[in-house]
Amino acid sequence: MLAQKQQEDPSSTWWQYRRLLDLRQLPAFLWGEVELNRQPQTTENVFAFVRYAFGRFYPRYLVIANVAKTPSTNDFTDHNLFGQIG
C-alpha cells in the first residue's frame, strides 16, 4: 500500500529516486566525464562536481551533495564555477 501511494505522489521519495535512476541513462552520466569543483562554495560537508559528455549538444549537470546531518547554505548561483552549465 505504501509503495502504491508513493507512486501516485510525484513529490514522494519513490519519484525522487525514479528521477535519479533515469539520469543514469543520459550520456553525461552513462559515459561522461567528471569535473570537480575547487571553489570556496564547497566545504568539508558540501561538495560539487559537474558531469558532462563531450559534444556541443549534450548538457552539463551540476551535482551538489550535502553529506552533513544538518542543512547547509551554499551559493552556487555563479555560473562561472564550472564553465557554462546547461
VEXKE-511829 format. One record per residue (C-alpha): residue number from 1; residue in one letter; x, y, z. Coordinates in pm, 1 decimal, padded with zeros to 6 digits. Layout:
N
+-----+-----+----------+----------+----------+
!   n ! res !        u !        v !        w !
+-----+-----+----------+----------+----------+
! NUM !   A !        X !        Y !        Z !
...
+-----+-----+----------+----------+----------+
//
This chain:
86
+-----+-----+----------+----------+----------+
!   n ! res !        u !        v !        w !
+-----+-----+----------+----------+----------+
!   1 !   M !  00000.0 !  00000.0 !  00000.0 !
!   2 !   L !  00271.0 !  00247.5 !  00093.0 !
!   3 !   A !  00457.8 !  00193.6 ! -00235.7 !
!   4 !   Q !  00138.2 !  00248.8 ! -00433.0 !
!   5 !   K !  00070.0 !  00577.2 ! -00250.2 !
!   6 !   Q !  00425.8 !  00696.2 ! -00317.0 !
!   7 !   Q !  00392.8 !  00612.4 ! -00686.2 !
!   8 !   E !  00080.7 !  00829.2 ! -00703.3 !
!   9 !   D !  00257.0 !  01130.0 ! -00545.7 !
!  10 !   P !  00512.8 !  01298.4 ! -00779.7 !
!  11 !   S !  00683.2 !  01463.6 ! -00479.3 !
!  12 !   S !  00739.7 !  01134.2 ! -00295.1 !
!  13 !   T !  01072.5 !  00970.2 ! -00219.5 !
!  14 !   W !  00986.8 !  00696.0 ! -00469.7 !
!  15 !   W !  00962.2 !  00951.3 ! -00750.5 !
!  16 !   Q !  01282.1 !  01127.7 ! -00641.5 !
!  17 !   Y !  01472.8 !  00801.1 ! -00674.0 !
!  18 !   R !  01297.4 !  00720.0 ! -01000.4 !
!  19 !   R !  01419.8 !  01051.0 ! -01149.1 !
!  20 !   L !  01772.7 !  00989.0 ! -01020.8 !
!  21 !   L !  01773.4 !  00644.1 ! -01181.1 !
!  22 !   D !  01656.3 !  00797.5 ! -01508.5 !
!  23 !   L !  01959.7 !  01029.5 ! -01504.1 !
!  24 !   R !  02185.3 !  00725.6 ! -01529.5 !
!  25 !   Q !  02069.3 !  00676.8 ! -01889.0 !
!  26 !   L !  02184.9 !  01021.9 ! -02003.8 !
!  27 !   P !  02520.1 !  01045.5 ! -02186.9 !
!  28 !   A !  02674.6 !  01267.6 ! -01918.2 !
!  29 !   F !  02611.2 !  01003.8 ! -01650.7 !
!  30 !   L !  02643.5 !  00695.9 ! -01868.5 !
!  31 !   W !  02985.4 !  00760.3 ! -02021.8 !
!  32 !   G !  03062.9 !  01122.3 ! -01946.9 !
!  33 !   E !  03344.0 !  01298.7 ! -01766.1 !
!  34 !   V !  03363.5 !  01446.3 ! -01415.4 !
!  35 !   E !  03488.2 !  01795.9 ! -01336.4 !
!  36 !   L !  03549.8 !  01850.9 ! -00965.2 !
!  37 !   N !  03477.3 !  02183.8 ! -00800.4 !
!  38 !   R !  03764.2 !  02358.6 ! -00625.6 !
!  39 !   Q !  03566.4 !  02668.9 ! -00537.1 !
!  40 !   P !  03506.2 !  02825.9 ! -00194.6 !
!  41 !   Q !  03136.0 !  02731.8 ! -00216.5 !
!  42 !   T !  03226.2 !  02377.1 ! -00121.7 !
!  43 !   T !  03306.5 !  02279.0 !  00236.1 !
!  44 !   E !  03403.7 !  01960.9 !  00415.8 !
!  45 !   N !  03034.1 !  01862.0 !  00419.4 !
!  46 !   V !  02924.0 !  02000.9 !  00082.7 !
!  47 !   F !  03091.6 !  01902.7 ! -00239.2 !
!  48 !   A !  03003.0 !  01956.7 ! -00601.4 !
!  49 !   F !  03101.7 !  01832.0 ! -00941.0 !
!  50 !   V !  02987.9 !  01858.0 ! -01298.6 !
!  51 !   R !  02905.6 !  01557.5 ! -01516.4 !
!  52 !   Y !  02926.2 !  01611.2 ! -01891.1 !
!  53 !   A !  02964.3 !  01427.6 ! -02217.3 !
!  54 !   F !  03175.0 !  01569.6 ! -02495.7 !
!  55 !   G !  02974.8 !  01723.9 ! -02773.8 !
!  56 !   R !  02801.2 !  02054.6 ! -02814.3 !
!  57 !   F !  02450.2 !  01910.9 ! -02791.7 !
!  58 !   Y !  02496.1 !  01739.8 ! -02455.0 !
!  59 !   P !  02402.3 !  01938.2 ! -02142.8 !
!  60 !   R !  02626.1 !  01964.3 ! -01836.4 !
!  61 !   Y !  02486.8 !  01876.6 ! -01492.5 !
!  62 !   L !  02595.6 !  02035.2 ! -01166.7 !
!  63 !   V !  02571.7 !  01777.5 ! -00886.2 !
!  64 !   I !  02578.0 !  01911.8 ! -00530.0 !
!  65 !   A !  02575.7 !  01687.6 ! -00222.6 !
!  66 !   N !  02546.8 !  01780.3 !  00142.8 !
!  67 !   V !  02671.6 !  01487.1 !  00349.1 !
!  68 !   A !  02622.5 !  01659.2 !  00685.9 !
!  69 !   K !  02341.0 !  01578.9 !  00924.6 !
!  70 !   T !  02233.1 !  01942.7 !  00918.8 !
!  71 !   P !  02124.7 !  02170.4 !  00633.4 !
!  72 !   S !  02383.7 !  02394.7 !  00474.7 !
!  73 !   T !  02362.5 !  02718.6 !  00279.7 !
!  74 !   N !  02599.7 !  02745.8 ! -00012.1 !
!  75 !   D !  02568.2 !  02982.9 ! -00304.9 !
!  76 !   F !  02619.0 !  02810.1 ! -00638.7 !
!  77 !   T !  02449.7 !  03079.5 ! -00846.4 !
!  78 !   D !  02779.6 !  03189.0 ! -01001.6 !
!  79 !   H !  02755.4 !  03024.3 ! -01343.1 !
!  80 !   N !  03130.7 !  03053.6 ! -01398.8 !
!  81 !   L !  03208.9 !  02789.2 ! -01137.3 !
!  82 !   F !  03240.8 !  02518.9 ! -01398.8 !
!  83 !   G !  03205.5 !  02699.7 ! -01725.6 !
!  84 !   Q !  02864.5 !  02701.8 ! -01885.5 !
!  85 !   I !  02620.1 !  02458.3 ! -01731.2 !
!  86 !   G !  02300.7 !  02390.6 ! -01917.8 !
+-----+-----+----------+----------+----------+
//
